[in-house]
């Protein structure tokens, strides 16, 4: 059986990303994807080896999209301004693409080089932004974990409607990042 004309892996990933944004990552099924694309579920196996592979492809795509948006936010800025800009881009991506964002927060399985490389690209970008703070190798990694925790927590609460008090969320994020920057020196290590 030959693959349907016009249907390829990229088309599947883009359609699955839309489904993830509409229904959450757990709502993405091969049956729902096939219905969205107007094909029978077995046709999808010409392009992916099941739901697990589709979710991995989604995670790689999501990380690449997140990287692109975070990277674009850094043009012409550095230091604290860059961290603020990158943080706003991260939160905006998580809000605009909630299901796709959800795919980016998992740790890759050992040996999944495509997912590891996409995650490493995001990691290197954040480390590059933090390099001016001279935190040392492990200090940078601690700082990345801290920033990622702040941004994921803020994004998750925002996306789930957890900020019910009528207070400017952009100001809250700005103050949160300022607090992070005020304490970033404690991440410094001697390596």
C-alpha positions in Angstrom: 0.0 0.0 0.0 1.5 3.4 -0.9 1.1 6.5 1.2 -1.7 8.8 0.3 -0.6 11.7 -1.9 -0.1 14.9 0.1 0.2 13.1 3.4 3.6 13.0 4.9 5.2 13.0 8.4 5.4 16.8 8.6 1.7 17.1 7.8 0.9 14.5 10.5 3.0 16.4 13.1 1.4 19.8 12.2 -2.1 18.3 12.5 -1.2 16.5 15.7 0.1 19.8 17.1 -3.2 21.4 16.4 -5.0 18.6 18.2 -2.7 18.8 21.1 -3.4 22.5 21.4 -7.2 21.8 21.3 -7.4 18.7 23.5 -4.1 18.5 25.4 -1.3 16.0 24.8 -3.3 13.1 26.2 -6.1 13.9 23.8 -3.9 13.2 20.8 -4.8 9.8 19.4 -4.1 8.1 16.1 -7.9 7.8 15.6 -8.5 11.5 16.2 -5.6 12.4 14.0 -6.8 10.2 11.2 -10.3 11.7 11.4 -8.8 15.2 11.3 -6.8 14.3 8.2 -9.7 12.4 6.5 -7.9 9.1 6.4 -8.2 5.7 8.1 -5.9 5.1 11.1 -3.9 2.4 9.4 -2.8 5.0 6.8 -0.9 6.8 9.5 1.5 3.9 9.9 3.0 4.7 6.5 4.5 7.7 8.2 4.9 7.0 11.9 5.4 3.8 13.9 2.5 4.5 16.3 1.5 7.0 18.9 4.8 6.9 20.8 6.8 8.0 17.8 4.2 10.6 16.9 4.5 12.1 20.4 8.3 12.1 20.1 8.0 13.9 16.8 5.7 16.4 18.4 8.1 17.0 21.2 11.0 17.6 18.8 8.8 20.0 16.8 7.7 21.8 19.9 11.2 22.2 21.2 12.3 23.6 17.8 9.4 26.0 17.8 10.1 27.1 21.4 13.8 27.6 20.5 12.9 29.7 17.4 10.7 32.0 19.4 13.1 32.3 22.3 16.0 32.9 20.0 14.1 35.6 18.0 13.3 37.4 21.3 17.0 37.9 21.9 17.8 40.1 18.9 19.4 43.3 20.1 19.3 42.5 23.8 21.7 41.1 26.4 22.0 40.6 30.1 18.9 41.0 32.2 17.0 42.4 29.4 17.6 39.3 27.4 16.4 37.1 30.2 13.3 39.1 30.5 12.7 39.0 26.7 13.4 35.3 26.5 11.1 34.6 29.5 8.2 36.6 27.9 8.7 34.6 24.7 8.6 31.3 26.6 5.4 32.2 28.5 3.8 33.5 25.3 4.6 30.3 23.5 3.2 28.2 26.3 0.0 30.2 26.3 -0.4 30.2 22.5 0.5 26.6 21.9 -0.5 24.9 25.2 -0.6 21.3 24.0 2.5 21.6 21.9 4.2 23.2 24.9 3.2 20.3 27.0 5.3 18.0 24.8 8.4 20.0 25.5 8.6 19.4 29.2 9.4 15.7 29.2 12.9 14.4 29.6 14.0 12.4 26.6 14.5 8.7 26.8 18.1 7.6 26.6 19.2 7.2 23.1 16.5 9.4 21.6 19.0 11.6 19.8 16.5 13.8 17.9 14.8 14.8 21.1 18.1 15.1 23.0 19.5 17.4 20.3 16.3 19.6 20.3 16.4 19.9 24.1 20.1 20.6 24.1 19.6 23.4 21.6 17.2 25.2 24.0 19.6 24.5 26.9 22.6 26.0 25.0 20.6 29.1 24.2 19.7 29.7 27.8 23.3 29.0 28.9 24.5 31.5 26.3 22.2 34.2 27.7 23.4 33.4 31.3 27.1 33.3 30.3 27.6 37.0 31.2 26.9 36.2 34.8 30.0 34.0 35.1 28.2 31.3 37.2 30.6 28.4 36.3 29.5 25.3 34.5 27.4 23.7 37.2 26.2 27.1 38.3 24.8 27.8 34.9 23.0 24.5 34.9 21.5 25.2 38.4 20.4 28.7 37.0 18.8 27.1 34.0 16.9 24.7 36.2 15.7 27.6 38.3 14.6 29.7 35.4 12.9 26.8 33.7 11.1 26.0 37.0 9.9 29.6 37.3 8.8 29.8 33.7 7.1 26.4 33.6 5.3 27.1 36.9 4.2 30.5 35.8 3.0 29.2 32.4 1.2 26.2 33.9 -0.6 28.3 36.4 -1.5 30.9 33.8 -2.7 28.3 31.3 -4.9 26.6 33.9 -6.4 29.9 35.1 -4.6 29.7 38.4 -4.1 33.4 38.6 -7.6 34.5 39.5 -6.7 37.8 41.3 -7.1 40.8 38.9 -3.5 41.8 38.9 -1.3 42.5 35.8 0.3 39.1 34.9 3.0 40.8 32.8 4.0 42.8 35.9 4.0 39.7 38.0 6.3 38.0 35.5 8.6 41.0 35.3 8.9 41.1 39.1 9.5 37.4 39.3 12.4 37.6 36.8 13.8 40.6 38.6 13.8 38.6 41.8 15.5 35.7 40.0 18.2 38.1 38.6 18.7 39.7 42.0 19.6 36.3 43.5 21.4 34.8 40.5 24.8 35.3 42.1 24.0 32.5 44.6 24.2 30.1 41.7 27.9 30.8 41.1 30.2 27.8 41.5 34.0 27.5 41.2 34.0 25.3 38.1 
